[in-house]
Amino acid sequence: MATRKLTRVMAQVGMVMNLDKCIGCHTCSVTCKQAWTNRAGTEYVWFNNVETRPGQGYPRRYEDQERWRGGWVRTKSGGLRLRSGGRFQKLLSIFASPVQPELADYYEPWTYDYQNLISAPLGDDFPVARPKSLITGEDTKITWSANWDDSLGGSTATAELDPIVEKLRNEANEQIRMEYEKSFMFFLPRICEHCLNPSCMASCPSGAIYKRAEDGIVLVDQDRCRGWRQCITGCPYKKMYFNHRSGKAEKCTFCYPRIEVGLPTVCSETCVGRLRYLGIILYDPDAVTEAACADEKDLYEAQLDLMLDPYDPQVIALAREGGMPDDWIEAAQRSPIYALAKHFRVALPLHPEYRTMPMVWYIPPLSPVVDLLTKQGHDGEAAGNLFGAIDTLRIPVSYLAELFTAGDTQVVTGVLQKLAAMRSYMRGVTLGTGRDPELAAAVGMTPDALEQMYRLLAIAKYAERYVIPTAHREEAHNLEELACSLDYEDGPGMYESGPFGEASGRPVPVAIETYSALKERQRADTAASSEALQHRAGMLNWDANQETER
């Protein structure tokens, strides 16, 4: 990419996830669900979900862009156009957007008829809590959910349906063998990428989707959204959702009320494995389009080039000229995102070939090869064993390359070699056998750099993992630390609340009670009547502050 004159500097909030640490516990998904989508119309919505790879993902096969038409494609003239088509094509389909996942591609959300467990008459059989659809209220059969493939990665039940496995099989002109002993799997947490070049924003006919100038977070203006759903087609990661109750589009907000007061996102705060890192990077907004137009094999490097050196005097001067506070510049200098993605070059973007310039990056997993070597009786931490086994990883390098580097296996191999060198080098430090400078030199790093990377990846403290500058606005002091939920009075999609919370669609026999409604009932002076709560009890939130028939 040709060097251009730097004229502007802006800040972008980003995230890095270390996949070696993800144990697939789904804590991030559950806490995000409770904070953001515990509302009517969003029962199927998961702003954060954890996928087992190989697998279909959520929604099913979202990576099949030949079907879903998401992201950007490069034109013959070297420019960009939406894969879903230009303005004229969107105008023709504005009243019917068929190119988007249906409920069957997500799943039909359900709950259970818990009331039957406590109200069923005495009999010879045990009462059961039948699954009930949260959409229709009728009995339903559970066949699919957001994490249905959990821990099934690499099995014949799911691997053949993975779009990446299918692509690799077609390219190799032979079916990938999936015997049990050769199976591989890892967990992949996903949120909205908050891209530098968001295709969802470009797809929106009403201009409701916007990118905040101060931190780059992509949001949906609920007042301007008209429910065209073109954004769902345009997003290649399928992280745009349609609230069927409010008729509006919704998406991950990067927990911006928390970010504004210097707190990490809910998914980061509650992550058991401490695998998430938050920070900001400085970039040139005028160079984004040019970077997105690069050849597919150059997209990773082009996105790295967008990240500006926060210590460069010219960058600092232009940032200050644009009104960026000094504490934001200092935060960019301490940013773990810049360190892992640009300085150490071990974090990679998810599907850069979509040309959206995603800002949620991933450190590919190395652990499975260590486990395999150990089970085979080898020293899994020895440098010679690790380096030699990378090419025969249980997780094929080609699969990781299709996820993170548009198919460039050399970049992925380089990252895995750095992680292997760090393991072996720090093993010598821990066991007291000495620091081996040759290990660092073999991957183009210095011993000090390896130790710095180890401290950041293994033992970084809270303030080192989350470097989040606070908002500089007059109303910032009025922000509430826990204002992450959209579930507030008269908020988008909010309707009158009864004693058992909001219903979804038409009234159903059972419904999940929201936290706000539960708290209100718990603090009430009188108990809710049995008539009002009939068929609405939930064993997970029943607090006994209600009348029951004797």
N, C-alpha and C positions, 0 to 999 in steps of 0.2 A: 504494500500500500504506500502510495506516494506521501512524502512528508508535507503537511500543510501548516500554515501559520496558525498559531494558537491565539484565539481571540476571546474565548469565554471559558470559564471553569464553573462547573456545577457539581453538586454533591448527590450521591445515590446511596441509599441504604441497601445493603446486601447481606446474604447469609451463606455460610459454608457449613456443610454437614459431612462429618467423618463417618463413612459407612462401616468402617471397621468396628465402630462402637455401638451400632444399632442392633438391639436384641429383639426387635419386633414386638415390644410390649404394648404398643398402641396407646400409651399414656398421652402422648402429644395429641393424638386424634381425639381422644375422649375429652380432654380438657379444652381443646379448641371447640369441640362440638358443644360443650356446656356453655362456653363463654360467648360464642358467636351464632350458633344455629340451633339453639334450643327454643325454636319458635315455630309457629304454624306456617306451613308452606315450605319449610326447609328440612323436612324429615329425612330426605334422601341426600342432603347436601353435606359434604365433608370438605371443608376448606383445607384441612390437613388429613391426609391418609397415608398409610404405610403399606406399600406393595411388596409382595414377595416376587423376586425375579429369579428365573424366568417366570412369566405369568402374563395374564391378559391386562392387568392394570385396572384402574377405575377412572371413568367408565370403561367397559370392555373394549380392548383393542383401540384405545384412544390414539395410539401412535400410527395407526393406519391412515395416513393423510390422503391416500388415493381415494379413500371413502369419505373421510370427514372434512377434507379440504381446508385444513388449518394452516396458519403461518404464511410466510412469504415465499415466492419463487423468483429466481433471477430471470429477467427477460433476455432476449437475444441481443438487445442493445446495451446490456450491462446494468439496467435499472432494476427496480423491484416492483412487483405487483402482488396483490393478495391472491393466494391460491384459490380462494372462493370466488374470484372474479372482480371486475371493476364496478364502477358506479351504475352503469346501465344494467348489468346483470343483477345487481342488488336491488335496483328499482323494480325489476320484473318479479322478483321473489320477495318483496318487502312484506307482503301480507301473508306469505306462507314460506317459512324457512325450513324446508324438509331435510337439509343437510346438517343434522344434529342428532345426538344420541336421544333415544326414547327411554321411557321408564324401564323397559326391559334391559337396556344397556347399562343402566344404573342398578336399581333393584327396587322392589316395592316394599317400602318400610313397614314394619309391623311392631306390634306390642303383644301382650298376652292378656287373656281374660282372667286376671288375678282375682276379680270379685267372685268368680265361681268357686275358687278355692276356699273362701271363707263363708259363702252363703249357700253352698250346695247342701241339700237335705241329707240326712243320715241314710246310708245305703250300704250294700255289699261291696261296691266298687269305690276305688279312690277317685276323688274329683280331679280333673285336669284343667290346666290353663291353656286353652287352645290359642294358637296364634291368630291375631286379628290384623287385617290390613289397616294402616293408618290413613289410607287414601279412600277406601270404600267402606271400611268398617265391617266387612264380611270376613268369614273364615278364609284363611289363605294357607298355601303351602310354601314353606320357606325353601327356596331353591338357589338363591344368590344374594350376596351382600357386598359391601364395600371391601371387606377383607376375607372373602370366601376362600381365596387361594392361599391363605396364611399358612406358611411353612410347607407348602406343596411345590415350591420352586424346583424345577428340574425334573419333576416327575412326568410320566407320560400323560397324566391327567390334565396337565396345564401347559407343558412346554410347547407342544405342537401348535397351540393357539396363540403363542406369543408372536407378534408381528416381526420382532427382531430375529427370533429363531427361524421364522419362515423365510425372511430375507436371506439369512446366511445359508439356509438349506438350498434355496433356489440358486444362489450364486455358486455354491459348491456342486450343484447338480446331483446331490445325494442327500439322503435323509440323515440328520444328525442322530447318532445313537444315544439313547437315554437309559442305558441299563442302570440299575440301582447303584452299583458300585462306582459309576462314573457321574452320578448326579451332582449338581451344584446348585446353590441358592444363596441369595443374600437379600437383605431388606433395603427398600428404597423409599424413604419418606418424601412426600411431595406436597408442596404448597404452590400458590401462585408465584410465578417467577419475577413479577414486577419488572418486566423487561425494559431495556432502554429503547427498543423499537417495537412497542406492543402492537400486535396485529388485531387484538380485540378492540383497541381504541380506534384504529383505522377502519374497522368494520362497522362501527356503531353509526347508524344513520342520523340519530338525534344528538350526537355529540355529548352523550351523558358520561362517557368514560374519559377520565382525564388523569394526567400524571402530575403530581404535586411538584411545584418548582423547587421547594426547599429540600426535599429528600427523595424525590423520585418514586414515591409510593403511588401505585395505580389504584384509583378508586372509582366507584360508580355514583354519580349524582342521582339520587333516588327521585328528585323532583323532575329531572329532565328525561329520565328513562321512560320509554314508551312500550317496552316489552317486545321490540322487534325480534330479539333473539339472534340477530346477526353476529353478535359478539361471541356467542357460543360456537358458532361455525368457525369464526375467525381465530379463536384461541386454539393453538395446536396441542396444548397441554390439557385442554378441556377442564380448566379451572374456573370457568364462568358457569354460573348456575342460574336457573330460572325459578323464582319463587311463585308457585302456582296459586298462592293465596293473594299476594299483593300485585301480581302481574309485572314484577320488576326483576331485573338482573341483579345478582349479588355475587360477591367474590371475596377472597381473602383480603383483609385490609392491612395486613402486616401489623396488626394490633397497634395502629397509629396513636390511639390515646395513651398507650403505655410508652411507645417510642418517644413521644413528645415530652415526657417527663423523665426520660432516661432509663426506663425499665425495659427489659427484654420482652419479646413476644411470649404469649402464654405457652406455645409449644416449646420454646426454648427454655423457659423458666422451669417447666415441669418435666423436661426430658430426663429420664432415668440414667441414660448412658452419657449424658453431658457431651453430646456429639455436635451440638450446634454452636456456631460462632456468629456474632452480629457485629457489624461495623459499617463504615461508610468508605466510599472511594470517590476520588475526584476524577472528573472526565470532561472531555470536550464535546458538548452536545452537537456542534456543527459537523463533527466527524462520524456521527453514528450511522447515517445513511450510507456513507462511503464504505464503512467497515462492514455493514450488512450486505453490501453488493460484492464482497470479495468472493473469489473462487471458493468452492466448498472446502477444499483441502486447506485453505488459508483462513477460514472463519475463526478458528480458535486463536490464532496469533493476532488476527485483526481485532478481536475483542480485547485481548490483553493490551494491545496498543492504545485502546481507549482509556485504560487506567493510567492516570497521570501520576508522576512522582510527587508525593506531597511535600518533599523536601526541596524541590526545584524552586529557586527564587522567583522565576517567571510565573510558575503556577501559583505560588503563594500571593504574588502581587496581583495577578488577575482575579484570584479568588476574593481578595480583599476589595478590589475594585468593583466586583459584582455584589458587594455587601455581605459576604460570608464572614461570620464572626470568627475571631481568633480561636475560640475553643473548638469550633468545628474543624478548623485546619489542624489543630493539635490532635483532635480525635482521628482525623484521616491519617496522621503520621503514626498513630498507635493502632491503627485498624488491623484486626486479625484477618479480615477479608483480603486486604491488599497484601498482607504478608504471605498468606497461604496460596493465593491465586497468582500474584505477580512476582513476589520476591522469591519464594521457595518453589513456585510453579508445581504444586501438588494437587491443587483443586481444579476441577474441570467443569465446564458448563453442561447442562442437560440438553441434548439435541441441538447443538449450534446450527445444524443444517436447516432449522426452521427460520433462521435469520431474524429472530426477534431480539437477539442480544440479551439472553436471560441473566438475571442477577442472583440466582440461587445456585451455588456451585457445590460440587461433590468431590470428596477424596475417595477414590476407588478402593474397594476392600482388598486387603492382603491376607487376612487371617486364614481363609480356607486352605491356602497352600501350606501354611505353618502347621495347621492341624493334620493335614494329610501326611506331611513328612514325619510328624511325630508318631502317627498311627503305624507308619511303615517301619518304625524302629530307627529313624534317622534323627539327628539333632536338628530340630525345626528352626532353631535360631542361628545356626552356623551360617556364616556368610556364603561359603561355597555352595551349600545346599540350597539356600534361598535363591541366590542368583540363578542357579542352574534350573530351578523348578519353575521360574516365572513363565517360561515359554510353554510349560505343560500344566498351567493352572487348572484347578477344578472349575474355576470360573474362566472360561476362555477369554483371552485378551481381545479377540475379535468381537465378542459380545459386549465387553466394556467399551470398546472403541465405537461401536454403533450407538451406544448410549451417550457418550461424552465427547467424542472428537470427530463426529461425522465419518467414522470408519478408519481413522488414522491410528493404527496399532502402535506405531513407533512412539507417539506421545504417551500413550497409556503405559507401555513398557518402561519408558523413562521414569514415570511417576512411581510405578511399583518398585523399580530398582532403588529409587531414593528412599522409599519407605522400608525396603529390605535392608538397605545400608544403615539406616537409622536404628533399626532393631538390633542388628549385629554389633554396631558401634557401641550402643548404650549397654549391650550385654557385657561387653568388656569393661565398661565403666562400673557397672553394678557388681560384677564378680571380682573386680580388682585386678584383672589381667592386663589392663592398660588400654589406652586410647590408640586406635589404629588409624593413622592419617591416610593410609592407602584406601581404606573403605570410602572415606569422604571424597578423595580424589577420583575414585572410579566412577562416581556419579556427578562429577563436576562441582562439588561443594567443598567447603573447608570444614575442619573439625568443629570450629565454633558455630558455624551455620547449622551443622547437624544437631548440636546440643541445643541451640535456640529453637529449632523446629521440634525437637523432642519436648522441650518445656511447654511449647504452645499446644502440641497435640496430646500430651500425656498428663501434665501436672499444672496446666494453666489455672490460675485462680479466677474467680467470678468476674472481677473487673478487667481481666485480660481477655476473657472470652466474649464479653459484652462491652464493647466500647461505643456507647451511644450518647451523642451530645444532645442536650435538652433543647427544646424549641425556644426560639427567641421571638416571642410575641407577647403583646400586652396581656392577653387573656390566658397565658400559659399557667399562671398561678391558680386559675380556676379549674384546671383539669383535675379530674379525679383519677387516682392511680388504678382503680379497678373499673374504669369506664370502658371496658372492652366489649360489653354486650350491646347488641342492637335492641335488646329487650327492655325498652324504656317507654314511658307513657307517650302515646301518640307517635311512636317511632314508625319506620317503614314496615308495613305489613302487620301493624298492631291493631287489634280490634278489642271490643269490650271483653273484659276478663270476668269469668264466673268463678265460683268457688273451686273449680277443678282445672283452671287454666284455659287456654285458647283451644278451640277445636280446629281441625284441618279439614277443609272442604265441608261436606254436610256432616251433621252430628254423627258420631260413631259410638259404639258400645263402650269402648275403652280409649283412653288417651293418656299420654304422659303429662304429668303435671309439671309446669314450669317452676323454677326455683322461686321466682318472684311471687307467683300465686301461692305456693306452699308457705313461704314466709309470712305472707299476709294472713293466711288461714291460721297458722300457728300462733300468731299474735292477736287473733280476734278474741273479743270478750266472750262470745258465745260459740258453741260448736255448730258446724254445718249440719243441716238436717239430713236424715238418711235418704229422703226423697231426692234432694239435690245431688247427693253423691252416689245414687244408685248406679251400678255398673261402671263407676268411674274410679274405683280404688286401685291403687298400684302398690304392690308389696314393697317396692323399693323406696317409696316415699310416704307410706302410710305412717302417721304419727300418733294415732289413737285419739286425736282431738276431733272426733266425729262420733255421731250416734250410730249404734249398730243394733240390729234387731236381736233380741234375746231368744 
